[in-house]
Amino acid sequence: MNDVFRTITSKRDTRVFSTRPLDPGALDRITQAARMAGSAKAAQPVRLIIVTDQAQKDRLSQCGDFTPHVRTCQAAVAIVLVPEAGLVGAPFAIFRGPFDAGRAAQNMMLTAWSEGIASCPASMHNGEAAANVLGLPPGHVVANVIAFGYPTASGDPVTGTRPRIPVENFAAPERWPEEWE
Ligand SMILES: Cc1cc2nc3c(=O)[nH]c(=O)nc-3n(C[C@H](O)[C@H](O)[C@H](O)COP(=O)(O)O)c2cc1C
C-alpha cells in the first residue's frame, strides 16, 4: 500500500480538535495543495479565506446548521467560488464550480491528514450570512468551510460511524446494473 492510498483510506472526517496550534508551515502546504488542484478549462474559480481569529470563527460557526466544529478548530478555511464570467447558462456551469471546490477541498484535507491534521467540512446553510462574515464581493459564494486541527486523544464520537457502501454496490463495469436501484 503506498502512502497516498493509505492517507486516503485512513482519513475520517473529525469534528473534535485539540487546542494544539497547527505546526508552522502546515497551513501554507494546505493552501498550496488547494491552489494546485486542476479546474475545468483551468478557470481557477476557487479562492480561500483562512480564518484563525476566534471571533471570526465564532461568527462563521453560526452560519451553518451543523457546524460547532468551526468554533473549536485551529483554522477554518472557507472555499470561495468567484462568479464564472461568460459561463452563465452553459450546460456544465452548474457542475463545474462545486466540482472544482471539491477537488480543492479534498487536496487540502488529504495534505493535512498526511501530516496528522484532522478535518471536517462545514456546510454554510446560511450562505448569505457566511458571505457577509467573510466580506465577499457580490456574486461570490462560499462552497464550503473546512475545519482543521489535530485530533484529540479521546477521539471524535461521530468519526467512523458511517461505513461505506459495499464495493459491489458501488462500482460496476460498462453499464448501470439492473439490480441497482
Ligand atoms: C459537501 C459536504 C458537506 C458536509 N457538511 C458537514 C457539516 O455541515 N457538518 C458536519 O458535521 N459534517 C459535514 N460533512 C461531513 C460528512 O458528514 C462526512 O463526510 C460523512 O459523515 C463521512 O464521515 P467519515 O469520513 O468520518 O466516515 C460534510 C461533508 C461533505 C462532503
The ligand as a Gaussian input file, in Angstrom:
#p B3LYP/6-31G(d) Opt

LIG

0 1
 C      -20.162000      18.587000       0.981000
 C      -20.068000      18.135000       2.421000
 C      -20.636000      18.897000       3.428000
 C      -20.549000      18.495000       4.764000
 N      -21.076000      19.290000       5.739000
 C      -20.948000      18.928000       7.040000
 C      -21.452000      19.761000       8.088000
 O      -22.019000      20.828000       7.867000
 N      -21.300000      19.340000       9.366000
 C      -20.675000      18.152000       9.678000
 O      -20.547000      17.845000      10.852000
 N      -20.182000      17.342000       8.697000
 C      -20.293000      17.708000       7.405000
 N      -19.785000      16.907000       6.407000
 C      -19.081000      15.667000       6.764000
 C      -19.901000      14.419000       6.456000
 O      -20.891000      14.266000       7.411000
 C      -18.899000      13.235000       6.406000
 O      -18.121000      13.360000       5.241000
 C      -19.538000      11.884000       6.419000
 O      -20.291000      11.730000       7.603000
 C      -18.480000      10.764000       6.369000
 O      -17.665000      10.858000       7.508000
 P      -16.440000       9.844000       7.782000
 O      -15.376000      10.133000       6.777000
 O      -15.988000      10.175000       9.179000
 O      -16.967000       8.448000       7.652000
 C      -19.880000      17.284000       5.092000
 C      -19.312000      16.516000       4.059000
 C      -19.386000      16.939000       2.748000
 C      -18.745000      16.096000       1.669000

